[in-house]
Amino acid sequence: AVLNWIGTLHDMARGVGEGVTDLGCLMYPPLAIGGSNSDEESNENKLMAQVKLQRDAILAVSEYILDAVPDAGVGAGGDGSADEQGAIIPMSEEVLELAGKLRAACQKRYGEVEAGIRAIR
């Protein structure tokens, strides 16, 4: 069960890494001299869509880590029950704390990006 959990986490983390590459390509596109306003709006929409995908992927990883430990309080209700795979993964307080910080930072940064994109429209 633990190896299955680690394998799933690895797959999720790979998705986050691939999303970073896609996001970087949208943030720093080749120079488009003389582009139209509709092209700029399209790029902003693509960028925002990729940012949402990246946010969702990062949140999924942090939730997956926190859900593996019922006492972490996310999705498990703190009742001592196991996750849907029937496994309780022992983790240090530091791991749980960092996963919680990652979740909070992701939400905050997403809001900042969203506000920034709205401001340039």
JOUR-V522163 format. One record per pair of residues at least 4 apart in sequence whose ideal C-beta (glycine too) atoms are under 7 Angstrom apart, sorted by the first residue. I is the first residue (numbers start at 1). J is the second residue. D is the distance in Angstrom with one decimal. If there is no record, write none. Layout:
# JOUR-V522163
I;J;D
I;J;D
This chain:
# JOUR-V522163
1;5;6.4
1;85;5.8
1;86;6.4
1;87;3.6
2;6;6.4
2;87;6.3
2;89;6.2
3;7;6.3
4;8;6.5
4;85;6.5
5;9;6.3
5;68;6.2
5;85;6.6
5;87;5.9
5;89;5.6
6;10;6.3
7;11;6.6
8;12;6.4
9;13;6.2
9;64;6.1
10;14;6.4
11;15;6.8
12;16;6.8
12;60;5.9
12;61;4.9
12;64;6.1
13;17;6.6
13;61;6.1
14;18;6.4
15;19;6.3
15;57;5.2
16;20;6.7
16;57;4.7
16;58;5.8
16;61;6.0
18;22;6.6
19;23;6.0
19;53;5.8
19;54;4.5
19;57;5.2
20;24;6.3
20;54;6.9
21;25;6.6
22;26;6.7
22;50;5.6
23;27;6.2
23;50;4.9
23;51;6.6
23;54;5.3
24;28;6.3
26;46;5.6
26;47;4.7
26;50;5.2
27;47;6.7
29;43;6.7
32;39;6.6
35;39;4.2
35;40;6.3
37;41;6.3
38;42;6.2
39;43;6.4
40;44;6.4
41;45;6.3
42;46;6.3
43;47;6.1
44;48;6.3
44;117;5.8
44;121;6.8
45;49;6.3
46;50;6.4
47;51;6.3
47;117;6.9
48;52;6.5
48;117;5.6
49;53;6.6
50;54;6.3
51;55;6.3
51;110;6.7
51;113;5.2
52;56;6.3
53;57;6.3
54;58;6.3
55;59;6.1
55;106;5.8
55;110;4.5
56;60;6.2
57;61;6.8
58;62;6.5
58;102;6.8
58;106;4.7
59;63;5.9
59;103;6.2
59;106;5.7
60;64;6.1
61;65;6.6
62;66;6.3
62;99;4.7
62;102;4.7
62;103;4.1
63;67;5.8
63;74;5.9
63;75;6.6
64;68;6.8
65;95;6.8
65;99;4.2
66;72;4.2
66;74;3.9
66;96;6.7
66;99;5.3
66;100;6.9
67;74;5.8
67;75;4.5
67;76;6.0
67;83;5.4
68;83;5.7
68;89;3.9
68;91;6.9
69;88;6.8
69;89;6.3
69;91;5.5
69;96;6.3
70;76;3.9
70;78;6.1
70;79;6.6
70;80;5.5
70;81;5.8
70;88;6.4
71;78;5.8
72;76;6.9
72;96;5.3
73;78;5.4
76;81;6.5
76;83;6.8
82;86;4.9
82;87;5.9
82;88;5.0
83;87;6.2
91;95;4.3
91;96;5.8
93;97;5.9
94;98;6.2
95;99;6.3
96;100;6.4
97;101;6.4
98;102;6.2
99;103;6.6
100;104;6.5
101;105;6.0
102;106;6.1
103;107;6.8
104;108;6.4
105;109;5.9
106;110;6.2
107;111;6.6
108;112;6.6
109;113;6.3
110;114;6.2
111;115;6.3
112;116;6.2
113;117;6.3
114;118;6.4
115;119;6.2
116;120;6.8
117;121;6.9
